[in-house]
Amino acid sequence: MPSAIYVDQNDIDTPIPLVVVPPINFSLVVPGIYRSGHPNKKNFNFLKRLNLKNVIYLESLKDENEGESYRIDSLNFINENRINLFEFNLSKENNLFTLQGKQNLNDLLIIILNKQNYPILIHDDTGKNTSSLICSLIRKFQNWSLTSIFQESDLFAGPAGGSEGLGLGEAGMEFIASFDPKMFKYDKQYKPDWLD
């Protein structure tokens, strides 16, 4: 029968590596762009390895009832590591069809489509709905089929009609289907390598 062995850290020549934990629903979208749910202090060692330049938060930084809603530990991490934080509240899919919603999306895509801004972490609170919507638009730029786009979204968020009901809603799917990346204007000089 095996016995428990105690090893004193002082007897080991090489340090025990830190355990790194990615944020919930973390994934590489394309080279230089990552997606996830809201990071917390357990994720900071992992995020440091990404050498992020920018974090894009897809919810509102302000809570109408409570003031600041971005987690203070995450905000401190961003400030300490000199990472830029952008807010684009795109959490309500119907707003994408409004003038303000289209402007917010335009401003966000200008950041995403400039490789000088990489590496970027795009996140909402869960890494499901709004992150899936933005990643779906990236897939449109890559000429993915709608079936493949919605299938990938369902992997992260589940179908909108599913048990969680957190997937892309009808308005989001309609917006993605009608989005034409060829109509979008951006600086071609800094075009990312993944973009055709």
C-alpha positions in Angstrom: 0.0 0.0 0.0 1.5 3.4 -1.0 2.3 5.7 1.9 2.0 9.5 1.9 5.2 11.3 1.2 5.9 14.7 2.6 8.3 16.8 0.5 9.7 20.0 2.1 9.7 22.8 -0.4 13.2 23.7 0.8 14.5 20.3 -0.5 13.4 21.0 -4.0 15.8 22.7 -6.4 13.2 23.9 -8.9 10.2 25.9 -7.7 6.7 24.5 -8.0 5.0 26.2 -10.9 2.1 28.4 -10.2 -1.3 27.0 -11.1 -2.9 29.1 -13.8 -6.7 29.3 -14.2 -8.2 30.8 -17.3 -11.5 32.8 -17.0 -14.7 31.0 -17.5 -15.5 30.3 -21.2 -12.0 31.4 -22.2 -10.9 30.7 -25.7 -8.7 31.9 -28.5 -10.9 33.5 -31.2 -8.3 34.4 -33.7 -4.5 35.1 -33.2 -4.4 38.1 -30.9 -8.1 38.0 -29.8 -9.4 36.1 -26.8 -12.9 35.7 -25.4 -14.1 34.9 -21.9 -16.4 35.6 -19.0 -15.5 38.3 -16.5 -12.0 37.6 -15.1 -11.5 37.4 -11.3 -8.4 37.2 -9.1 -7.9 33.5 -9.7 -7.4 34.3 -13.4 -4.8 37.0 -13.1 -1.7 34.8 -13.3 -3.1 33.3 -16.5 -4.0 36.7 -18.0 -0.5 38.0 -17.2 0.9 35.4 -19.6 -1.2 36.8 -22.5 0.5 40.3 -22.3 -2.8 42.0 -23.0 -2.9 45.5 -24.4 -6.6 45.9 -24.3 -9.7 44.5 -22.6 -13.1 45.1 -24.1 -16.0 44.8 -21.7 -19.3 44.2 -23.5 -21.6 45.3 -20.6 -22.1 48.6 -18.9 -19.3 49.7 -16.5 -22.0 51.6 -14.5 -24.9 49.9 -12.7 -27.8 52.3 -12.5 -28.6 51.2 -9.0 -25.2 50.5 -7.6 -22.7 52.8 -9.3 -19.6 51.0 -10.5 -20.2 47.4 -11.6 -16.8 46.4 -13.0 -15.2 44.2 -10.4 -12.7 46.2 -8.4 -10.1 43.4 -8.3 -10.2 43.2 -12.1 -10.0 46.9 -12.5 -7.0 47.0 -10.2 -5.3 44.2 -12.3 -6.0 46.2 -15.5 -4.5 49.4 -14.0 -1.5 47.7 -12.5 -0.7 46.0 -15.8 -1.2 49.1 -17.9 -4.0 47.5 -19.9 -6.6 49.7 -21.6 -10.2 49.1 -20.7 -13.0 49.8 -23.2 -16.7 49.6 -22.5 -19.2 48.8 -25.3 -22.5 48.0 -23.8 -24.0 45.7 -26.4 -25.8 43.5 -24.0 -29.3 44.2 -25.5 -29.4 42.7 -29.0 -32.2 44.9 -30.1 -30.0 48.0 -29.6 -27.8 46.8 -32.5 -30.5 48.1 -34.9 -30.4 51.6 -33.4 -28.1 54.5 -34.4 -26.3 54.4 -31.0 -26.0 50.6 -31.1 -24.5 50.7 -34.6 -22.1 53.4 -33.6 -21.0 51.4 -30.5 -20.4 48.4 -32.7 -18.6 50.4 -35.3 -16.2 51.8 -32.6 -15.6 48.3 -31.2 -14.9 46.8 -34.6 -12.4 49.5 -35.4 -10.4 48.4 -32.3 -10.7 44.7 -33.1 -9.7 45.1 -36.8 -6.4 46.9 -35.9 -3.6 44.4 -35.2 -1.7 47.1 -33.3 -4.3 46.7 -30.5 -3.5 43.0 -30.0 -3.6 41.0 -27.8 -7.2 41.8 -26.8 -9.5 40.1 -24.4 -13.2 40.5 -25.2 -15.6 39.6 -22.4 -19.0 40.0 -20.9 -20.0 38.7 -17.5 -20.4 35.0 -18.4 -18.5 34.7 -21.8 -21.7 33.6 -23.4 -24.2 35.9 -25.1 -22.6 39.2 -26.0 -19.1 37.7 -26.4 -20.7 35.1 -28.8 -22.3 37.9 -30.8 -19.0 39.7 -31.3 -17.1 36.5 -32.1 -19.9 35.7 -34.6 -19.2 39.0 -36.4 -15.5 38.1 -36.5 -16.5 34.8 -38.2 -18.5 36.8 -40.7 -15.3 38.7 -41.6 -13.7 35.3 -42.1 -16.5 34.2 -44.4 -17.8 31.4 -42.2 -21.2 30.0 -43.0 -24.1 31.0 -40.8 -24.6 27.4 -39.7 -21.0 27.2 -38.5 -21.2 30.6 -36.8 -24.4 29.7 -34.9 -23.0 26.3 -34.0 -19.9 27.8 -32.5 -22.1 30.3 -30.5 -24.2 27.4 -29.2 -21.0 25.7 -27.9 -20.4 28.6 -25.6 -23.8 29.9 -24.8 -26.2 27.1 -25.6 -29.1 27.7 -27.8 -31.4 30.7 -27.0 -34.3 28.3 -26.6 -32.3 25.9 -24.5 -32.5 25.2 -20.8 -30.3 28.2 -19.9 -31.8 30.5 -22.6 -28.5 32.4 -22.8 -27.6 31.9 -26.4 -28.0 34.4 -29.3 -31.5 35.6 -29.4 -33.6 36.2 -32.6 -32.5 39.8 -32.8 -28.8 38.8 -32.5 -29.1 36.1 -35.1 -30.9 38.4 -37.4 -28.3 41.1 -37.0 -25.5 38.6 -37.7 -27.2 37.2 -40.7 -27.7 40.7 -42.2 -24.2 42.0 -41.3 -22.1 42.6 -44.3 -18.4 42.9 -43.5 -17.6 44.3 -46.9 -19.5 47.4 -46.1 -17.4 48.1 -43.0 -14.6 50.7 -43.3 -11.4 50.2 -41.3 -7.7 51.1 -41.7 -6.3 48.4 -44.1 -2.8 49.4 -43.1 -3.2 47.6 -39.8 -5.4 44.8 -41.0 -5.0 41.6 -39.0 -3.4 38.6 -40.7 -6.6 36.4 -40.1 -8.7 38.8 -42.2 -9.0 38.0 -45.9 
